[in-house]
Amino acid sequence: MMKVQLESPNQVDVIELIAELDVFQDTLYPAEARYALDLTSLEQDNVLFAVVRDDDGIAIGCGAIVLSQEMDQANDSGELKRMFVRPAYRSLGAATKVLEKLEEESAKRGCKLVQLETGPFQPQAIAFYKKHGFDICAAFGEYPEHHLSVFMQKRLDNTE
């Protein structure tokens, strides 16, 4: 039974997981089209970092939501970052567990909108997000519109 919980990203096995994600991203996109957060950024107080582990306690997937620093009525959003599940564990529900945990925890903290940036060379990721209620949207925040970026968002409050 896979277990997912909020954890520190600064653990050896989690750092290895993030390194695997970086290697994977390096094969798909040039450096200027990647917007990954480094370990220091993932350790900030406004970041929720979830890890899913297998029965043996091995980290098999992770994800983060960076909550807006200005949580108020007009700016109650979070950005999904660093979603990754090791290839051998895909299609087992690990990514869904991470996403659900992050959505639940961010909603508890007042987040009503989750946004993300992914890329066109990850059709499985795009399909996963659509399956979980995300819609394609325009660039947000400081992201430029770019042919190697796909922007998506999902309302957590279901009132709009």
Phi and psi in radians as a Rosetta constraint file:
Dihedral C 1 N 2 CA 2 C 2 CIRCULARHARMONIC -1.215 0.35
Dihedral N 2 CA 2 C 2 N 3 CIRCULARHARMONIC 2.495 0.35
Dihedral C 2 N 3 CA 3 C 3 CIRCULARHARMONIC -2.144 0.35
Dihedral N 3 CA 3 C 3 N 4 CIRCULARHARMONIC 2.318 0.35
Dihedral C 3 N 4 CA 4 C 4 CIRCULARHARMONIC -2.136 0.35
Dihedral N 4 CA 4 C 4 N 5 CIRCULARHARMONIC 2.396 0.35
Dihedral C 4 N 5 CA 5 C 5 CIRCULARHARMONIC -2.714 0.35
Dihedral N 5 CA 5 C 5 N 6 CIRCULARHARMONIC 2.848 0.35
Dihedral C 5 N 6 CA 6 C 6 CIRCULARHARMONIC -1.284 0.35
Dihedral N 6 CA 6 C 6 N 7 CIRCULARHARMONIC 2.320 0.35
Dihedral C 6 N 7 CA 7 C 7 CIRCULARHARMONIC -2.512 0.35
Dihedral N 7 CA 7 C 7 N 8 CIRCULARHARMONIC 2.966 0.35
Dihedral C 7 N 8 CA 8 C 8 CIRCULARHARMONIC -1.340 0.35
Dihedral N 8 CA 8 C 8 N 9 CIRCULARHARMONIC 2.424 0.35
Dihedral C 8 N 9 CA 9 C 9 CIRCULARHARMONIC -1.305 0.35
Dihedral N 9 CA 9 C 9 N 10 CIRCULARHARMONIC -0.264 0.35
Dihedral C 9 N 10 CA 10 C 10 CIRCULARHARMONIC -1.510 0.35
Dihedral N 10 CA 10 C 10 N 11 CIRCULARHARMONIC 1.142 0.35
Dihedral C 10 N 11 CA 11 C 11 CIRCULARHARMONIC -2.317 0.35
Dihedral N 11 CA 11 C 11 N 12 CIRCULARHARMONIC 2.523 0.35
Dihedral C 11 N 12 CA 12 C 12 CIRCULARHARMONIC -0.922 0.35
Dihedral N 12 CA 12 C 12 N 13 CIRCULARHARMONIC -0.867 0.35
Dihedral C 12 N 13 CA 13 C 13 CIRCULARHARMONIC -1.193 0.35
Dihedral N 13 CA 13 C 13 N 14 CIRCULARHARMONIC -0.536 0.35
Dihedral C 13 N 14 CA 14 C 14 CIRCULARHARMONIC -1.307 0.35
Dihedral N 14 CA 14 C 14 N 15 CIRCULARHARMONIC -0.676 0.35
Dihedral C 14 N 15 CA 15 C 15 CIRCULARHARMONIC -1.055 0.35
Dihedral N 15 CA 15 C 15 N 16 CIRCULARHARMONIC -0.701 0.35
Dihedral C 15 N 16 CA 16 C 16 CIRCULARHARMONIC -1.105 0.35
Dihedral N 16 CA 16 C 16 N 17 CIRCULARHARMONIC -0.698 0.35
Dihedral C 16 N 17 CA 17 C 17 CIRCULARHARMONIC -1.080 0.35
Dihedral N 17 CA 17 C 17 N 18 CIRCULARHARMONIC -0.802 0.35
Dihedral C 17 N 18 CA 18 C 18 CIRCULARHARMONIC -1.129 0.35
Dihedral N 18 CA 18 C 18 N 19 CIRCULARHARMONIC -0.650 0.35
Dihedral C 18 N 19 CA 19 C 19 CIRCULARHARMONIC -1.100 0.35
Dihedral N 19 CA 19 C 19 N 20 CIRCULARHARMONIC -0.684 0.35
Dihedral C 19 N 20 CA 20 C 20 CIRCULARHARMONIC -1.075 0.35
Dihedral N 20 CA 20 C 20 N 21 CIRCULARHARMONIC -0.724 0.35
Dihedral C 20 N 21 CA 21 C 21 CIRCULARHARMONIC -1.072 0.35
Dihedral N 21 CA 21 C 21 N 22 CIRCULARHARMONIC -0.769 0.35
Dihedral C 21 N 22 CA 22 C 22 CIRCULARHARMONIC -1.080 0.35
Dihedral N 22 CA 22 C 22 N 23 CIRCULARHARMONIC -0.736 0.35
Dihedral C 22 N 23 CA 23 C 23 CIRCULARHARMONIC -1.075 0.35
Dihedral N 23 CA 23 C 23 N 24 CIRCULARHARMONIC -0.760 0.35
Dihedral C 23 N 24 CA 24 C 24 CIRCULARHARMONIC -1.061 0.35
Dihedral N 24 CA 24 C 24 N 25 CIRCULARHARMONIC -0.835 0.35
Dihedral C 24 N 25 CA 25 C 25 CIRCULARHARMONIC -1.081 0.35
Dihedral N 25 CA 25 C 25 N 26 CIRCULARHARMONIC -0.646 0.35
Dihedral C 25 N 26 CA 26 C 26 CIRCULARHARMONIC -1.051 0.35
Dihedral N 26 CA 26 C 26 N 27 CIRCULARHARMONIC -0.508 0.35
Dihedral C 26 N 27 CA 27 C 27 CIRCULARHARMONIC -1.370 0.35
Dihedral N 27 CA 27 C 27 N 28 CIRCULARHARMONIC -0.285 0.35
Dihedral C 27 N 28 CA 28 C 28 CIRCULARHARMONIC -1.806 0.35
Dihedral N 28 CA 28 C 28 N 29 CIRCULARHARMONIC -0.675 0.35
Dihedral C 28 N 29 CA 29 C 29 CIRCULARHARMONIC -2.353 0.35
Dihedral N 29 CA 29 C 29 N 30 CIRCULARHARMONIC 2.567 0.35
Dihedral C 29 N 30 CA 30 C 30 CIRCULARHARMONIC -1.213 0.35
Dihedral N 30 CA 30 C 30 N 31 CIRCULARHARMONIC 2.756 0.35
Dihedral C 30 N 31 CA 31 C 31 CIRCULARHARMONIC -0.935 0.35
Dihedral N 31 CA 31 C 31 N 32 CIRCULARHARMONIC -0.660 0.35
Dihedral C 31 N 32 CA 32 C 32 CIRCULARHARMONIC -1.240 0.35
Dihedral N 32 CA 32 C 32 N 33 CIRCULARHARMONIC -0.180 0.35
Dihedral C 32 N 33 CA 33 C 33 CIRCULARHARMONIC -1.881 0.35
Dihedral N 33 CA 33 C 33 N 34 CIRCULARHARMONIC 0.225 0.35
Dihedral C 33 N 34 CA 34 C 34 CIRCULARHARMONIC -2.016 0.35
Dihedral N 34 CA 34 C 34 N 35 CIRCULARHARMONIC 2.373 0.35
Dihedral C 34 N 35 CA 35 C 35 CIRCULARHARMONIC -2.185 0.35
Dihedral N 35 CA 35 C 35 N 36 CIRCULARHARMONIC 0.854 0.35
Dihedral C 35 N 36 CA 36 C 36 CIRCULARHARMONIC -1.334 0.35
Dihedral N 36 CA 36 C 36 N 37 CIRCULARHARMONIC 2.585 0.35
Dihedral C 36 N 37 CA 37 C 37 CIRCULARHARMONIC -1.588 0.35
Dihedral N 37 CA 37 C 37 N 38 CIRCULARHARMONIC 2.441 0.35
Dihedral C 37 N 38 CA 38 C 38 CIRCULARHARMONIC -1.459 0.35
Dihedral N 38 CA 38 C 38 N 39 CIRCULARHARMONIC 3.034 0.35
Dihedral C 38 N 39 CA 39 C 39 CIRCULARHARMONIC -1.027 0.35
Dihedral N 39 CA 39 C 39 N 40 CIRCULARHARMONIC -0.741 0.35
Dihedral C 39 N 40 CA 40 C 40 CIRCULARHARMONIC -1.047 0.35
Dihedral N 40 CA 40 C 40 N 41 CIRCULARHARMONIC -0.738 0.35
Dihedral C 40 N 41 CA 41 C 41 CIRCULARHARMONIC -1.142 0.35
Dihedral N 41 CA 41 C 41 N 42 CIRCULARHARMONIC -0.640 0.35
Dihedral C 41 N 42 CA 42 C 42 CIRCULARHARMONIC -1.229 0.35
Dihedral N 42 CA 42 C 42 N 43 CIRCULARHARMONIC -0.282 0.35
Dihedral C 42 N 43 CA 43 C 43 CIRCULARHARMONIC -1.632 0.35
Dihedral N 43 CA 43 C 43 N 44 CIRCULARHARMONIC 0.061 0.35
Dihedral C 43 N 44 CA 44 C 44 CIRCULARHARMONIC -1.217 0.35
Dihedral N 44 CA 44 C 44 N 45 CIRCULARHARMONIC 2.741 0.35
Dihedral C 44 N 45 CA 45 C 45 CIRCULARHARMONIC -1.099 0.35
Dihedral N 45 CA 45 C 45 N 46 CIRCULARHARMONIC -0.467 0.35
Dihedral C 45 N 46 CA 46 C 46 CIRCULARHARMONIC -1.576 0.35
Dihedral N 46 CA 46 C 46 N 47 CIRCULARHARMONIC 0.205 0.35
Dihedral C 46 N 47 CA 47 C 47 CIRCULARHARMONIC -1.946 0.35
Dihedral N 47 CA 47 C 47 N 48 CIRCULARHARMONIC 2.213 0.35
Dihedral C 47 N 48 CA 48 C 48 CIRCULARHARMONIC -1.718 0.35
Dihedral N 48 CA 48 C 48 N 49 CIRCULARHARMONIC 2.160 0.35
Dihedral C 48 N 49 CA 49 C 49 CIRCULARHARMONIC -2.120 0.35
Dihedral N 49 CA 49 C 49 N 50 CIRCULARHARMONIC 2.091 0.35
Dihedral C 49 N 50 CA 50 C 50 CIRCULARHARMONIC -1.927 0.35
Dihedral N 50 CA 50 C 50 N 51 CIRCULARHARMONIC 2.485 0.35
Dihedral C 50 N 51 CA 51 C 51 CIRCULARHARMONIC -2.212 0.35
Dihedral N 51 CA 51 C 51 N 52 CIRCULARHARMONIC 2.351 0.35
Dihedral C 51 N 52 CA 52 C 52 CIRCULARHARMONIC -1.873 0.35
Dihedral N 52 CA 52 C 52 N 53 CIRCULARHARMONIC 2.340 0.35
Dihedral C 52 N 53 CA 53 C 53 CIRCULARHARMONIC -2.134 0.35
Dihedral N 53 CA 53 C 53 N 54 CIRCULARHARMONIC 2.610 0.35
Dihedral C 53 N 54 CA 54 C 54 CIRCULARHARMONIC -1.417 0.35
Dihedral N 54 CA 54 C 54 N 55 CIRCULARHARMONIC -3.062 0.35
Dihedral C 54 N 55 CA 55 C 55 CIRCULARHARMONIC -1.034 0.35
Dihedral N 55 CA 55 C 55 N 56 CIRCULARHARMONIC -0.449 0.35
Dihedral C 55 N 56 CA 56 C 56 CIRCULARHARMONIC -1.595 0.35
Dihedral N 56 CA 56 C 56 N 57 CIRCULARHARMONIC 0.061 0.35
Dihedral C 56 N 57 CA 57 C 57 CIRCULARHARMONIC 1.457 0.35
Dihedral N 57 CA 57 C 57 N 58 CIRCULARHARMONIC 0.194 0.35
Dihedral C 57 N 58 CA 58 C 58 CIRCULARHARMONIC -1.455 0.35
Dihedral N 58 CA 58 C 58 N 59 CIRCULARHARMONIC 2.311 0.35
Dihedral C 58 N 59 CA 59 C 59 CIRCULARHARMONIC -1.179 0.35
Dihedral N 59 CA 59 C 59 N 60 CIRCULARHARMONIC 2.104 0.35
Dihedral C 59 N 60 CA 60 C 60 CIRCULARHARMONIC -2.033 0.35
Dihedral N 60 CA 60 C 60 N 61 CIRCULARHARMONIC -0.175 0.35
Dihedral C 60 N 61 CA 61 C 61 CIRCULARHARMONIC -2.902 0.35
Dihedral N 61 CA 61 C 61 N 62 CIRCULARHARMONIC 2.842 0.35
Dihedral C 61 N 62 CA 62 C 62 CIRCULARHARMONIC -2.752 0.35
Dihedral N 62 CA 62 C 62 N 63 CIRCULARHARMONIC 2.988 0.35
Dihedral C 62 N 63 CA 63 C 63 CIRCULARHARMONIC -3.038 0.35
Dihedral N 63 CA 63 C 63 N 64 CIRCULARHARMONIC 2.813 0.35
Dihedral C 63 N 64 CA 64 C 64 CIRCULARHARMONIC -2.442 0.35
Dihedral N 64 CA 64 C 64 N 65 CIRCULARHARMONIC 2.668 0.35
Dihedral C 64 N 65 CA 65 C 65 CIRCULARHARMONIC -2.172 0.35
Dihedral N 65 CA 65 C 65 N 66 CIRCULARHARMONIC 2.178 0.35
Dihedral C 65 N 66 CA 66 C 66 CIRCULARHARMONIC -1.637 0.35
Dihedral N 66 CA 66 C 66 N 67 CIRCULARHARMONIC 1.912 0.35
Dihedral C 66 N 67 CA 67 C 67 CIRCULARHARMONIC -1.346 0.35
Dihedral N 67 CA 67 C 67 N 68 CIRCULARHARMONIC 2.506 0.35
Dihedral C 67 N 68 CA 68 C 68 CIRCULARHARMONIC -0.962 0.35
Dihedral N 68 CA 68 C 68 N 69 CIRCULARHARMONIC 2.392 0.35
Dihedral C 68 N 69 CA 69 C 69 CIRCULARHARMONIC -1.269 0.35
Dihedral N 69 CA 69 C 69 N 70 CIRCULARHARMONIC -0.364 0.35
Dihedral C 69 N 70 CA 70 C 70 CIRCULARHARMONIC -1.919 0.35
Dihedral N 70 CA 70 C 70 N 71 CIRCULARHARMONIC 1.092 0.35
Dihedral C 70 N 71 CA 71 C 71 CIRCULARHARMONIC -1.113 0.35
Dihedral N 71 CA 71 C 71 N 72 CIRCULARHARMONIC 1.865 0.35
Dihedral C 71 N 72 CA 72 C 72 CIRCULARHARMONIC -2.643 0.35
Dihedral N 72 CA 72 C 72 N 73 CIRCULARHARMONIC -3.015 0.35
Dihedral C 72 N 73 CA 73 C 73 CIRCULARHARMONIC -1.064 0.35
Dihedral N 73 CA 73 C 73 N 74 CIRCULARHARMONIC -0.597 0.35
Dihedral C 73 N 74 CA 74 C 74 CIRCULARHARMONIC -1.574 0.35
Dihedral N 74 CA 74 C 74 N 75 CIRCULARHARMONIC -0.292 0.35
Dihedral C 74 N 75 CA 75 C 75 CIRCULARHARMONIC -2.395 0.35
Dihedral N 75 CA 75 C 75 N 76 CIRCULARHARMONIC 1.241 0.35
Dihedral C 75 N 76 CA 76 C 76 CIRCULARHARMONIC -2.011 0.35
Dihedral N 76 CA 76 C 76 N 77 CIRCULARHARMONIC 0.886 0.35
Dihedral C 76 N 77 CA 77 C 77 CIRCULARHARMONIC -2.068 0.35
Dihedral N 77 CA 77 C 77 N 78 CIRCULARHARMONIC 2.933 0.35
Dihedral C 77 N 78 CA 78 C 78 CIRCULARHARMONIC -2.465 0.35
Dihedral N 78 CA 78 C 78 N 79 CIRCULARHARMONIC 2.712 0.35
Dihedral C 78 N 79 CA 79 C 79 CIRCULARHARMONIC -2.016 0.35
Dihedral N 79 CA 79 C 79 N 80 CIRCULARHARMONIC 2.211 0.35
Dihedral C 79 N 80 CA 80 C 80 CIRCULARHARMONIC -1.338 0.35
Dihedral N 80 CA 80 C 80 N 81 CIRCULARHARMONIC 2.229 0.35
Dihedral C 80 N 81 CA 81 C 81 CIRCULARHARMONIC -2.387 0.35
Dihedral N 81 CA 81 C 81 N 82 CIRCULARHARMONIC 2.785 0.35
Dihedral C 81 N 82 CA 82 C 82 CIRCULARHARMONIC 0.982 0.35
Dihedral N 82 CA 82 C 82 N 83 CIRCULARHARMONIC 0.580 0.35
Dihedral C 82 N 83 CA 83 C 83 CIRCULARHARMONIC -1.299 0.35
Dihedral N 83 CA 83 C 83 N 84 CIRCULARHARMONIC 2.201 0.35
Dihedral C 83 N 84 CA 84 C 84 CIRCULARHARMONIC -2.809 0.35
Dihedral N 84 CA 84 C 84 N 85 CIRCULARHARMONIC 2.408 0.35
Dihedral C 84 N 85 CA 85 C 85 CIRCULARHARMONIC -2.270 0.35
Dihedral N 85 CA 85 C 85 N 86 CIRCULARHARMONIC 2.327 0.35
Dihedral C 85 N 86 CA 86 C 86 CIRCULARHARMONIC -0.976 0.35
Dihedral N 86 CA 86 C 86 N 87 CIRCULARHARMONIC 2.415 0.35
Dihedral C 86 N 87 CA 87 C 87 CIRCULARHARMONIC -0.881 0.35
Dihedral N 87 CA 87 C 87 N 88 CIRCULARHARMONIC -0.693 0.35
Dihedral C 87 N 88 CA 88 C 88 CIRCULARHARMONIC -1.138 0.35
Dihedral N 88 CA 88 C 88 N 89 CIRCULARHARMONIC -0.286 0.35
Dihedral C 88 N 89 CA 89 C 89 CIRCULARHARMONIC -1.918 0.35
Dihedral N 89 CA 89 C 89 N 90 CIRCULARHARMONIC 0.097 0.35
Dihedral C 89 N 90 CA 90 C 90 CIRCULARHARMONIC -1.259 0.35
Dihedral N 90 CA 90 C 90 N 91 CIRCULARHARMONIC 2.726 0.35
Dihedral C 90 N 91 CA 91 C 91 CIRCULARHARMONIC 1.244 0.35
Dihedral N 91 CA 91 C 91 N 92 CIRCULARHARMONIC 0.261 0.35
Dihedral C 91 N 92 CA 92 C 92 CIRCULARHARMONIC -1.921 0.35
Dihedral N 92 CA 92 C 92 N 93 CIRCULARHARMONIC 0.027 0.35
Dihedral C 92 N 93 CA 93 C 93 CIRCULARHARMONIC 1.656 0.35
Dihedral N 93 CA 93 C 93 N 94 CIRCULARHARMONIC 0.076 0.35
Dihedral C 93 N 94 CA 94 C 94 CIRCULARHARMONIC -1.121 0.35
Dihedral N 94 CA 94 C 94 N 95 CIRCULARHARMONIC -0.782 0.35
Dihedral C 94 N 95 CA 95 C 95 CIRCULARHARMONIC -1.119 0.35
Dihedral N 95 CA 95 C 95 N 96 CIRCULARHARMONIC -0.684 0.35
Dihedral C 95 N 96 CA 96 C 96 CIRCULARHARMONIC -1.084 0.35
Dihedral N 96 CA 96 C 96 N 97 CIRCULARHARMONIC -0.749 0.35
Dihedral C 96 N 97 CA 97 C 97 CIRCULARHARMONIC -1.069 0.35
Dihedral N 97 CA 97 C 97 N 98 CIRCULARHARMONIC -0.755 0.35
Dihedral C 97 N 98 CA 98 C 98 CIRCULARHARMONIC -1.115 0.35
Dihedral N 98 CA 98 C 98 N 99 CIRCULARHARMONIC -0.851 0.35
Dihedral C 98 N 99 CA 99 C 99 CIRCULARHARMONIC -1.052 0.35
Dihedral N 99 CA 99 C 99 N 100 CIRCULARHARMONIC -0.808 0.35
Dihedral C 99 N 100 CA 100 C 100 CIRCULARHARMONIC -1.085 0.35
Dihedral N 100 CA 100 C 100 N 101 CIRCULARHARMONIC -0.719 0.35
Dihedral C 100 N 101 CA 101 C 101 CIRCULARHARMONIC -1.107 0.35
Dihedral N 101 CA 101 C 101 N 102 CIRCULARHARMONIC -0.783 0.35
Dihedral C 101 N 102 CA 102 C 102 CIRCULARHARMONIC -1.147 0.35
Dihedral N 102 CA 102 C 102 N 103 CIRCULARHARMONIC -0.717 0.35
Dihedral C 102 N 103 CA 103 C 103 CIRCULARHARMONIC -1.117 0.35
Dihedral N 103 CA 103 C 103 N 104 CIRCULARHARMONIC -0.774 0.35
Dihedral C 103 N 104 CA 104 C 104 CIRCULARHARMONIC -1.066 0.35
Dihedral N 104 CA 104 C 104 N 105 CIRCULARHARMONIC -0.847 0.35
Dihedral C 104 N 105 CA 105 C 105 CIRCULARHARMONIC -1.202 0.35
Dihedral N 105 CA 105 C 105 N 106 CIRCULARHARMONIC -0.656 0.35
Dihedral C 105 N 106 CA 106 C 106 CIRCULARHARMONIC -1.255 0.35
Dihedral N 106 CA 106 C 106 N 107 CIRCULARHARMONIC -0.632 0.35
Dihedral C 106 N 107 CA 107 C 107 CIRCULARHARMONIC -1.087 0.35
Dihedral N 107 CA 107 C 107 N 108 CIRCULARHARMONIC -0.677 0.35
Dihedral C 107 N 108 CA 108 C 108 CIRCULARHARMONIC -1.036 0.35
Dihedral N 108 CA 108 C 108 N 109 CIRCULARHARMONIC -0.466 0.35
Dihedral C 108 N 109 CA 109 C 109 CIRCULARHARMONIC -1.698 0.35
Dihedral N 109 CA 109 C 109 N 110 CIRCULARHARMONIC 0.213 0.35
Dihedral C 109 N 110 CA 110 C 110 CIRCULARHARMONIC 1.661 0.35
Dihedral N 110 CA 110 C 110 N 111 CIRCULARHARMONIC 0.035 0.35
Dihedral C 110 N 111 CA 111 C 111 CIRCULARHARMONIC -1.276 0.35
Dihedral N 111 CA 111 C 111 N 112 CIRCULARHARMONIC 2.291 0.35
Dihedral C 111 N 112 CA 112 C 112 CIRCULARHARMONIC -2.024 0.35
Dihedral N 112 CA 112 C 112 N 113 CIRCULARHARMONIC -0.265 0.35
Dihedral C 112 N 113 CA 113 C 113 CIRCULARHARMONIC -2.384 0.35
Dihedral N 113 CA 113 C 113 N 114 CIRCULARHARMONIC 2.185 0.35
Dihedral C 113 N 114 CA 114 C 114 CIRCULARHARMONIC -1.901 0.35
Dihedral N 114 CA 114 C 114 N 115 CIRCULARHARMONIC 2.256 0.35
Dihedral C 114 N 115 CA 115 C 115 CIRCULARHARMONIC -2.090 0.35
Dihedral N 115 CA 115 C 115 N 116 CIRCULARHARMONIC 2.776 0.35
Dihedral C 115 N 116 CA 116 C 116 CIRCULARHARMONIC -2.682 0.35
Dihedral N 116 CA 116 C 116 N 117 CIRCULARHARMONIC 2.793 0.35
Dihedral C 116 N 117 CA 117 C 117 CIRCULARHARMONIC -2.183 0.35
Dihedral N 117 CA 117 C 117 N 118 CIRCULARHARMONIC 2.210 0.35
Dihedral C 117 N 118 CA 118 C 118 CIRCULARHARMONIC -2.309 0.35
Dihedral N 118 CA 118 C 118 N 119 CIRCULARHARMONIC -2.882 0.35
Dihedral C 118 N 119 CA 119 C 119 CIRCULARHARMONIC -2.291 0.35
Dihedral N 119 CA 119 C 119 N 120 CIRCULARHARMONIC 2.788 0.35
Dihedral C 119 N 120 CA 120 C 120 CIRCULARHARMONIC -1.180 0.35
Dihedral N 120 CA 120 C 120 N 121 CIRCULARHARMONIC -0.292 0.35
Dihedral C 120 N 121 CA 121 C 121 CIRCULARHARMONIC -1.552 0.35
Dihedral N 121 CA 121 C 121 N 122 CIRCULARHARMONIC 0.246 0.35
Dihedral C 121 N 122 CA 122 C 122 CIRCULARHARMONIC -2.206 0.35
Dihedral N 122 CA 122 C 122 N 123 CIRCULARHARMONIC 1.120 0.35
Dihedral C 122 N 123 CA 123 C 123 CIRCULARHARMONIC -1.081 0.35
Dihedral N 123 CA 123 C 123 N 124 CIRCULARHARMONIC -0.518 0.35
Dihedral C 123 N 124 CA 124 C 124 CIRCULARHARMONIC -1.152 0.35
Dihedral N 124 CA 124 C 124 N 125 CIRCULARHARMONIC -0.691 0.35
Dihedral C 124 N 125 CA 125 C 125 CIRCULARHARMONIC -1.135 0.35
Dihedral N 125 CA 125 C 125 N 126 CIRCULARHARMONIC -0.789 0.35
Dihedral C 125 N 126 CA 126 C 126 CIRCULARHARMONIC -1.060 0.35
Dihedral N 126 CA 126 C 126 N 127 CIRCULARHARMONIC -0.770 0.35
Dihedral C 126 N 127 CA 127 C 127 CIRCULARHARMONIC -1.115 0.35
Dihedral N 127 CA 127 C 127 N 128 CIRCULARHARMONIC -0.698 0.35
Dihedral C 127 N 128 CA 128 C 128 CIRCULARHARMONIC -1.049 0.35
Dihedral N 128 CA 128 C 128 N 129 CIRCULARHARMONIC -0.847 0.35
Dihedral C 128 N 129 CA 129 C 129 CIRCULARHARMONIC -1.135 0.35
Dihedral N 129 CA 129 C 129 N 130 CIRCULARHARMONIC -0.718 0.35
Dihedral C 129 N 130 CA 130 C 130 CIRCULARHARMONIC -1.065 0.35
Dihedral N 130 CA 130 C 130 N 131 CIRCULARHARMONIC -0.739 0.35
Dihedral C 130 N 131 CA 131 C 131 CIRCULARHARMONIC -1.034 0.35
Dihedral N 131 CA 131 C 131 N 132 CIRCULARHARMONIC -0.529 0.35
Dihedral C 131 N 132 CA 132 C 132 CIRCULARHARMONIC -1.731 0.35
Dihedral N 132 CA 132 C 132 N 133 CIRCULARHARMONIC 0.362 0.35
Dihedral C 132 N 133 CA 133 C 133 CIRCULARHARMONIC 1.640 0.35
Dihedral N 133 CA 133 C 133 N 134 CIRCULARHARMONIC 0.110 0.35
Dihedral C 133 N 134 CA 134 C 134 CIRCULARHARMONIC -1.479 0.35
Dihedral N 134 CA 134 C 134 N 135 CIRCULARHARMONIC 2.528 0.35
Dihedral C 134 N 135 CA 135 C 135 CIRCULARHARMONIC -2.078 0.35
Dihedral N 135 CA 135 C 135 N 136 CIRCULARHARMONIC 2.621 0.35
Dihedral C 135 N 136 CA 136 C 136 CIRCULARHARMONIC -1.111 0.35
Dihedral N 136 CA 136 C 136 N 137 CIRCULARHARMONIC 2.456 0.35
Dihedral C 136 N 137 CA 137 C 137 CIRCULARHARMONIC -2.500 0.35
Dihedral N 137 CA 137 C 137 N 138 CIRCULARHARMONIC 3.133 0.35
Dihedral C 137 N 138 CA 138 C 138 CIRCULARHARMONIC -1.348 0.35
Dihedral N 138 CA 138 C 138 N 139 CIRCULARHARMONIC 2.914 0.35
Dihedral C 138 N 139 CA 139 C 139 CIRCULARHARMONIC -0.993 0.35
Dihedral N 139 CA 139 C 139 N 140 CIRCULARHARMONIC 2.596 0.35
Dihedral C 139 N 140 CA 140 C 140 CIRCULARHARMONIC -2.297 0.35
Dihedral N 140 CA 140 C 140 N 141 CIRCULARHARMONIC 2.929 0.35
Dihedral C 140 N 141 CA 141 C 141 CIRCULARHARMONIC 0.999 0.35
Dihedral N 141 CA 141 C 141 N 142 CIRCULARHARMONIC -2.316 0.35
Dihedral C 141 N 142 CA 142 C 142 CIRCULARHARMONIC -1.720 0.35
Dihedral N 142 CA 142 C 142 N 143 CIRCULARHARMONIC 0.152 0.35
Dihedral C 142 N 143 CA 143 C 143 CIRCULARHARMONIC -1.236 0.35
Dihedral N 143 CA 143 C 143 N 144 CIRCULARHARMONIC 2.423 0.35
Dihedral C 143 N 144 CA 144 C 144 CIRCULARHARMONIC -1.479 0.35
Dihedral N 144 CA 144 C 144 N 145 CIRCULARHARMONIC 2.666 0.35
Dihedral C 144 N 145 CA 145 C 145 CIRCULARHARMONIC -1.125 0.35
Dihedral N 145 CA 145 C 145 N 146 CIRCULARHARMONIC 2.306 0.35
Dihedral C 145 N 146 CA 146 C 146 CIRCULARHARMONIC -2.634 0.35
Dihedral N 146 CA 146 C 146 N 147 CIRCULARHARMONIC 2.465 0.35
Dihedral C 146 N 147 CA 147 C 147 CIRCULARHARMONIC -1.175 0.35
Dihedral N 147 CA 147 C 147 N 148 CIRCULARHARMONIC -0.252 0.35
Dihedral C 147 N 148 CA 148 C 148 CIRCULARHARMONIC -1.749 0.35
Dihedral N 148 CA 148 C 148 N 149 CIRCULARHARMONIC 0.232 0.35
Dihedral C 148 N 149 CA 149 C 149 CIRCULARHARMONIC -2.134 0.35
Dihedral N 149 CA 149 C 149 N 150 CIRCULARHARMONIC 2.444 0.35
Dihedral C 149 N 150 CA 150 C 150 CIRCULARHARMONIC -2.148 0.35
Dihedral N 150 CA 150 C 150 N 151 CIRCULARHARMONIC 2.154 0.35
Dihedral C 150 N 151 CA 151 C 151 CIRCULARHARMONIC -1.827 0.35
Dihedral N 151 CA 151 C 151 N 152 CIRCULARHARMONIC 2.431 0.35
Dihedral C 151 N 152 CA 152 C 152 CIRCULARHARMONIC -2.453 0.35
Dihedral N 152 CA 152 C 152 N 153 CIRCULARHARMONIC 2.777 0.35
Dihedral C 152 N 153 CA 153 C 153 CIRCULARHARMONIC -2.657 0.35
Dihedral N 153 CA 153 C 153 N 154 CIRCULARHARMONIC 2.777 0.35
Dihedral C 153 N 154 CA 154 C 154 CIRCULARHARMONIC -2.580 0.35
Dihedral N 154 CA 154 C 154 N 155 CIRCULARHARMONIC 2.324 0.35
Dihedral C 154 N 155 CA 155 C 155 CIRCULARHARMONIC -1.444 0.35
Dihedral N 155 CA 155 C 155 N 156 CIRCULARHARMONIC 2.346 0.35
Dihedral C 155 N 156 CA 156 C 156 CIRCULARHARMONIC -1.646 0.35
Dihedral N 156 CA 156 C 156 N 157 CIRCULARHARMONIC -0.346 0.35
Dihedral C 156 N 157 CA 157 C 157 CIRCULARHARMONIC -1.575 0.35
Dihedral N 157 CA 157 C 157 N 158 CIRCULARHARMONIC -0.222 0.35
Dihedral C 157 N 158 CA 158 C 158 CIRCULARHARMONIC 0.947 0.35
Dihedral N 158 CA 158 C 158 N 159 CIRCULARHARMONIC 0.459 0.35
Dihedral C 158 N 159 CA 159 C 159 CIRCULARHARMONIC -1.842 0.35
Dihedral N 159 CA 159 C 159 N 160 CIRCULARHARMONIC -0.146 0.35
